[in-house]
Each structure stands twice: as C-alpha cells, then as structure tokens.
Amino acid sequence: AKNALKVLSRLTESEAKEADVDISARELVLQLLIGGASIATLGHGHADVQRSYERAQTLCQEVPDIGLVSQALVGLSAYYVTINELETGQTLANRLLSVAESSGEPDVMLAASLTAGIPMCFLGNPESSMRELERAISFYDPSRHRVGTYVSGQDPGVIARAFSAWSHWLAGYPDQAKARVEEGIALASEHEDPFSHAFALGCACILDCLRHDDLESLEHRANETITLCEELGFPLFLALGSLARGWVLSLKGDESGLKDLESARQLIDTTNPVVSSIGAALHADALCRLGSSREATAVIRAAVAVPKRAPFWLSLIHISEP
C-alpha cells in the first residue's frame, strides 16, 4: 500500500482525469490499509497509525463514503484510546455513533457500537461498555463482517467479544466474561485470522490472570500467545502473553518470571500505554508473592503517580497494593 501511495502521489491531475482516477478516493483507501497494517505491526498507539487515520479523516471531506468515514473514525479513536487520551477517543466514537444513527446502516452501527464500547470500558463504565459491545455483537454477521469491515485486518466479532469479556469481568460477571472471550478465540480460529486470534488470546491471558484461573492452562495459553506473536510480529499481544507467563512463573516461585513481567511492561509502555497499569498490578502482585513487598510498593506508587491513568486499570493497582 505504501508503494502504491508513492505511485499515486506522482500522478498529475491531467493524468488522473485522463485515466478516470479519483486521486482522493484512491489515497483514502490506501491510507486506511496502511493504518490497519501499522496497527498490527507497530501497535495501535504508534505515530504512523495517527498519521494515516488523520489523513484519512481529511480525505473523507472530499470522499463522503460512509463506510470509509466509519473506518477512519474507528482507527483514530483506537489510536487515542491506546495512548490514554480516553476523552478524545470517546468523542470520536460518539461522532461515529451519530453518523451511524443517521445512516441506519447495520455495518456502520456495528463499527460505531464497538468503537464506543471500548473507551467506556477503560473509563470505568463497564455497564455502558457492555451495552454497546453486546449491541455490536448483535449486528455481527460472520458471513459479511469478517476481516476488513471494522479496521483492515481485524474481525469486529472477535474484538467485540474480547472487550465485552473485560467489561463483564469489571461489572462482576466473571463466568460470562470467560464465555465471551472463549467465543472470540473460537471465532478467530474458525476464520483463520491470525491478528484477531492474537488479539483474543492476549485479552484472554489477562482475563485468566484476573480470574486466577488454573495456572497450567494459563501458562499454556500464555506460551501459545507468545509463540504466535513472535512468529507474526504482533508486539502488543506478545506483551500481554509475556505478562501472563511472568505472573504464572512468579506464582510458582520462579523468579525468572520477573524478567518476563519487566520486559512486557516496557513493551506495553511503547505500544499500548492505556493498559500499562495492568502490568504494574501483576508485577506488584508477583513481587509480593516472592517476598519483595518493598519493591512491590515502589511499583504501585510509580504507577499511581502517572497522570491521566485509566480508572479501569487504576482499580486493579489498588486491589493489588500490598
């Protein structure tokens, strides 16, 4: 897509007119493809993601295609949520909800509800988040909405189930949370969609830690996540798998787990700051279990001191505080 964009940029207006090519429309599609690819390989919070989706938003003023407008708002909202600018992410999601309600198109409604539910989860509004995410799931048709209808390379049915699982857990429904995340994993496996599969596995790793599920099963899932993400280059979900493995090893009394936790936290800080506090919570918990309560307290205090911390993860830090 980047090479195609370079070729397109060299095309003159007269050449485009002669070839009947709408330069803005072509560039918009390419920017959305580049944005989706950047999310997979660099993480949702990378500057390249912002650059592509900001440009796509500008182009949408010239190319009022509601489906493409939807993808641009989805990608830009995801970027701001990821870097912990939650209010901006929610504002963009609300704008998409307005577009969706005006259009009445189910595909846009799906994208809008999914996009709105994610920042609600991180802002500490699990009940509202659940409503939007379950609404998104109700619009999902696996025969039409697989990879590419939400953000290029992502299956919206998988993403909605993964975040719905987190919202269910926060709202006090651990069994429903487990059911939703397992549905997401099964859906991604059925569709042979590696990025969405890694997404669902990473979210499941964190949920299993929060639920204190069977350690052997959790370690197996963490290793599966790490192997997949190392092979295909998905940094965020690699970090989530490493967090889970490090936590499990620490619970078994193996101090080598602390190295996994530390490296995972560093990776999260650069790829997905909005979930950095879950790393701090698991790291502090592991330190306590290994008898290092003073170091655990230092981890907690450092995490709490970070400004604009998402309420979702801040509550987990307080729960884990020694």
C-alpha positions as CSV (number, residue, x, y, z in Angstrom):
1,A,0.0,0.0,0.0
2,K,2.9,2.4,0.7
3,N,4.4,1.8,-2.7
4,A,1.0,2.3,-4.3
5,L,0.7,5.6,-2.4
6,K,4.1,6.7,-3.8
7,V,2.9,5.9,-7.3
8,L,-0.3,7.8,-6.7
9,S,1.5,10.9,-5.5
10,R,3.3,11.1,-8.8
11,L,0.1,11.1,-10.8
12,T,-0.8,14.6,-12.2
13,E,-4.3,15.9,-12.2
14,S,-4.4,15.7,-16.0
15,E,-3.2,12.1,-16.0
16,A,-5.7,11.2,-13.3
17,K,-8.5,12.8,-15.3
18,E,-7.5,11.0,-18.5
19,A,-7.3,7.7,-16.7
20,D,-10.6,8.4,-14.8
21,V,-8.9,8.0,-11.4
22,D,-10.2,9.8,-8.3
23,I,-6.9,10.5,-6.6
24,S,-8.5,11.4,-3.2
25,A,-10.7,8.3,-3.2
26,R,-7.7,6.0,-4.1
27,E,-5.5,7.7,-1.4
28,L,-8.2,7.3,1.2
29,V,-8.4,3.6,0.7
30,L,-4.6,3.3,0.8
31,Q,-4.3,5.3,4.0
32,L,-6.9,3.0,5.7
33,L,-4.9,0.0,4.5
34,I,-1.7,1.4,5.8
35,G,-3.3,2.4,9.1
36,G,-4.6,-1.2,9.6
37,A,-1.2,-2.7,8.8
38,S,0.5,-0.3,11.1
39,I,-1.8,-1.3,14.0
40,A,-0.9,-4.9,13.5
41,T,2.9,-4.5,13.3
42,L,3.6,-1.4,15.4
43,G,0.6,-1.2,17.8
44,H,-2.5,1.0,18.0
45,G,-0.6,3.9,19.6
46,H,2.2,4.3,17.1
47,A,2.6,7.7,15.4
48,D,2.2,6.1,11.9
49,V,-1.3,5.0,12.9
50,Q,-2.3,8.5,13.9
51,R,-0.7,9.9,10.7
52,S,-2.7,7.5,8.4
53,Y,-6.0,8.0,10.1
54,E,-5.7,11.7,10.5
55,R,-5.0,12.0,6.7
56,A,-7.9,9.6,6.0
57,Q,-10.2,11.9,8.0
58,T,-9.2,14.9,6.0
59,L,-9.8,12.9,2.7
60,C,-13.2,11.9,3.9
61,Q,-14.3,15.6,3.5
62,E,-13.7,15.1,-0.3
63,V,-14.9,11.5,-0.4
64,P,-18.1,11.2,1.6
65,D,-18.3,7.4,1.6
66,I,-19.9,6.4,4.9
67,G,-18.1,3.1,5.1
68,L,-14.7,4.8,4.7
69,V,-15.7,7.6,7.0
70,S,-16.5,4.9,9.6
71,Q,-13.2,3.2,9.2
72,A,-11.3,6.5,9.6
73,L,-13.1,7.4,12.8
74,V,-12.7,3.8,14.2
75,G,-8.9,3.9,13.6
76,L,-8.4,7.4,15.0
77,S,-10.5,6.6,18.1
78,A,-8.5,3.5,18.7
79,Y,-5.2,5.5,18.5
80,Y,-6.3,8.0,21.1
81,V,-7.7,5.3,23.4
82,T,-4.4,3.4,23.2
83,I,-2.3,6.4,24.1
84,N,-4.6,7.1,27.1
85,E,-6.4,10.1,25.6
86,L,-9.7,8.5,26.5
87,E,-11.9,11.5,26.3
88,T,-10.7,12.2,22.7
89,G,-11.3,8.6,21.8
90,Q,-14.8,8.7,23.3
91,T,-15.6,12.0,21.4
92,L,-14.6,10.4,18.1
93,A,-16.7,7.3,18.9
94,N,-19.7,9.5,19.8
95,R,-19.3,11.2,16.4
96,L,-19.3,7.8,14.7
97,L,-22.5,6.9,16.7
98,S,-24.2,10.0,15.3
99,V,-23.1,9.1,11.8
100,A,-24.4,5.5,12.3
101,E,-27.7,6.5,13.7
102,S,-28.3,9.0,10.8
103,S,-27.4,6.3,8.2
104,G,-29.2,3.4,9.8
105,E,-26.7,1.0,8.1
106,P,-26.1,-2.1,10.2
107,D,-22.4,-2.3,9.2
108,V,-21.8,1.3,10.5
109,M,-23.9,0.6,13.6
110,L,-21.7,-2.4,14.4
111,A,-18.5,-0.3,14.0
112,A,-19.9,2.6,16.0
113,S,-21.1,0.5,18.9
114,L,-17.8,-1.4,19.1
115,T,-15.8,1.8,18.9
116,A,-17.9,3.5,21.6
117,G,-17.8,0.5,24.0
118,I,-14.0,0.3,24.2
119,P,-13.3,3.7,25.8
120,M,-16.3,3.3,28.1
121,C,-14.5,0.1,29.4
122,F,-11.3,1.9,30.1
123,L,-13.1,4.9,31.6
124,G,-14.5,2.7,34.2
125,N,-18.1,2.4,32.9
126,P,-18.4,-1.3,32.4
127,E,-22.2,-1.5,32.3
128,S,-22.4,1.1,29.5
129,S,-19.5,-0.6,27.7
130,M,-21.3,-3.9,27.9
131,R,-24.4,-2.5,26.4
132,E,-22.6,-1.1,23.4
133,L,-20.4,-4.1,22.8
134,E,-23.3,-6.5,23.1
135,R,-25.1,-4.3,20.6
136,A,-22.2,-4.6,18.3
137,I,-22.2,-8.4,18.6
138,S,-25.9,-8.4,17.7
139,F,-25.1,-6.6,14.4
140,Y,-22.3,-9.0,13.6
141,D,-22.8,-11.5,10.7
142,P,-19.7,-13.7,10.3
143,S,-20.6,-14.2,6.6
144,R,-20.2,-10.5,5.9
145,H,-18.3,-8.9,8.7
146,R,-15.0,-10.7,8.9
147,V,-11.6,-9.1,8.4
148,G,-11.7,-5.6,6.9
149,T,-15.2,-4.4,7.8
150,Y,-14.0,-2.8,11.0
151,V,-10.3,-1.9,10.7
152,S,-8.3,-3.5,8.0
153,G,-7.0,-6.9,9.3
154,Q,-9.4,-7.1,12.3
155,D,-12.6,-9.2,12.8
156,P,-15.1,-7.0,14.6
157,G,-16.9,-10.0,16.1
158,V,-13.7,-11.1,17.8
159,I,-12.7,-7.7,19.0
160,A,-16.2,-7.0,20.4
161,R,-16.2,-10.3,22.3
162,A,-12.7,-9.7,23.8
163,F,-13.6,-6.3,25.1
164,S,-17.1,-7.4,26.2
165,A,-15.3,-10.1,28.3
166,W,-13.3,-7.4,30.1
167,S,-16.4,-5.3,30.7
168,H,-18.3,-8.3,32.0
169,W,-15.5,-9.0,34.5
170,L,-15.4,-5.4,35.7
171,A,-19.2,-5.4,36.1
172,G,-19.0,-8.5,38.3
173,Y,-19.8,-11.3,35.8
174,P,-16.7,-13.5,35.7
175,D,-18.4,-16.5,34.1
176,Q,-20.0,-14.5,31.3
177,A,-16.6,-12.8,30.8
178,K,-14.9,-16.2,30.4
179,A,-17.6,-17.4,27.9
180,R,-17.3,-14.3,25.8
181,V,-13.5,-14.4,25.5
182,E,-13.6,-18.1,24.6
183,E,-16.2,-17.3,21.9
184,G,-13.8,-14.8,20.5
185,I,-10.9,-17.2,20.4
186,A,-13.1,-19.9,18.7
187,L,-14.3,-17.3,16.1
188,A,-10.8,-16.2,15.2
189,S,-9.6,-19.8,14.9
190,E,-12.6,-20.7,12.7
191,H,-11.8,-17.8,10.3
192,E,-8.0,-18.5,10.3
193,D,-7.4,-14.8,11.2
194,P,-4.0,-14.6,13.0
195,F,-4.2,-10.9,14.1
196,S,-7.7,-11.3,15.6
197,H,-6.6,-14.6,17.1
198,A,-3.7,-12.9,18.8
199,F,-6.0,-10.2,20.0
200,A,-8.4,-12.6,21.6
201,L,-5.6,-14.7,23.1
202,G,-3.9,-11.6,24.6
203,C,-7.2,-10.4,26.2
204,A,-7.9,-14.0,27.4
205,C,-4.5,-14.1,29.1
206,I,-5.2,-11.0,31.1
207,L,-8.7,-12.2,32.0
208,D,-7.4,-15.5,33.2
209,C,-4.9,-13.7,35.4
210,L,-7.7,-11.6,36.9
211,R,-9.9,-14.7,37.4
212,H,-6.9,-16.6,38.9
213,D,-7.8,-19.5,36.6
214,D,-5.9,-22.8,36.5
215,L,-2.2,-21.9,36.3
216,E,-1.2,-24.8,34.0
217,S,-3.9,-23.8,31.5
218,L,-3.0,-20.1,31.8
219,E,0.7,-20.9,31.2
220,H,-0.2,-22.9,28.1
221,R,-2.3,-20.1,26.8
222,A,0.4,-17.5,27.5
223,N,3.0,-19.6,25.6
224,E,0.6,-20.1,22.7
225,T,0.1,-16.3,22.6
226,I,3.9,-15.6,22.7
227,T,4.7,-18.1,20.0
228,L,2.1,-16.8,17.6
229,C,3.0,-13.1,18.2
230,E,6.8,-13.7,17.9
231,E,6.2,-15.6,14.6
232,L,4.0,-12.9,13.1
233,G,5.3,-9.8,14.8
234,F,2.4,-8.5,17.0
235,P,4.1,-6.6,19.8
236,L,1.1,-5.7,22.0
237,F,-0.3,-9.2,22.3
238,L,3.2,-10.5,22.8
239,A,3.5,-8.2,25.8
240,L,0.1,-9.5,27.2
241,G,1.2,-13.1,26.8
242,S,4.6,-12.3,28.5
243,L,2.8,-10.6,31.4
244,A,0.7,-13.7,31.9
245,R,3.6,-16.1,31.7
246,G,5.7,-14.0,34.0
247,W,2.9,-13.8,36.6
248,V,2.3,-17.6,36.5
249,L,6.0,-18.4,36.9
250,S,6.2,-16.0,39.8
251,L,3.2,-17.7,41.5
252,K,5.1,-21.0,41.1
253,G,8.1,-19.4,43.0
254,D,10.2,-19.0,39.8
255,E,11.9,-15.6,40.0
256,S,12.6,-15.7,36.2
257,G,9.0,-14.7,35.8
258,L,10.0,-11.2,36.9
259,K,12.1,-10.7,33.7
260,D,9.0,-11.5,31.6
261,L,7.0,-9.0,33.6
262,E,9.6,-6.3,33.3
263,S,10.2,-6.7,29.6
264,A,6.4,-6.9,28.9
265,R,5.8,-3.7,30.8
266,Q,8.5,-1.9,28.8
267,L,6.9,-3.1,25.6
268,I,3.4,-2.1,26.7
269,D,4.6,1.4,27.6
270,T,5.7,1.9,24.0
271,T,2.8,0.2,22.2
272,N,-0.3,0.5,24.4
273,P,0.0,2.8,27.4
274,V,-3.7,2.6,28.3
275,V,-3.1,-0.9,29.7
276,S,0.2,-0.2,31.4
277,S,-1.3,-0.4,34.9
278,I,-2.3,-4.0,34.4
279,G,1.3,-4.7,34.0
280,A,2.1,-2.8,37.2
281,A,-0.6,-4.7,39.1
282,L,0.6,-8.1,38.0
283,H,4.2,-7.1,38.6
284,A,3.5,-5.9,42.1
285,D,1.4,-9.0,42.9
286,A,4.3,-11.2,41.7
287,L,6.8,-9.3,43.8
288,C,4.7,-9.7,46.9
289,R,4.3,-13.4,46.3
290,L,8.1,-13.7,46.0
291,G,8.5,-11.8,49.3
292,S,9.6,-8.5,47.9
293,S,6.9,-6.3,49.3
294,R,9.0,-3.1,49.3
295,E,9.7,-3.4,45.6
296,A,6.0,-4.1,45.0
297,T,5.1,-0.9,46.9
298,A,7.5,1.1,44.7
299,V,5.9,-0.4,41.6
300,I,2.4,0.6,42.8
301,R,3.4,4.1,43.8
302,A,5.1,4.7,40.5
303,A,2.1,3.5,38.6
304,V,-0.4,5.6,40.6
305,A,1.7,8.7,40.1
306,V,1.3,8.6,36.3
307,P,-1.1,11.3,35.2
308,K,-4.4,10.5,33.4
309,R,-4.4,6.9,34.5
310,A,-7.4,5.0,33.1
311,P,-9.8,4.2,36.0
312,F,-10.2,0.7,34.7
313,W,-6.6,-0.3,35.4
314,L,-6.1,2.1,38.4
315,S,-8.7,0.0,40.3
316,L,-6.6,-3.1,39.6
317,I,-3.5,-1.5,41.1
318,H,-5.4,-0.6,44.3
319,I,-6.6,-4.2,44.5
320,S,-3.1,-5.5,44.2
321,E,-1.5,-2.9,46.5
322,P,0.4,-4.7,49.4
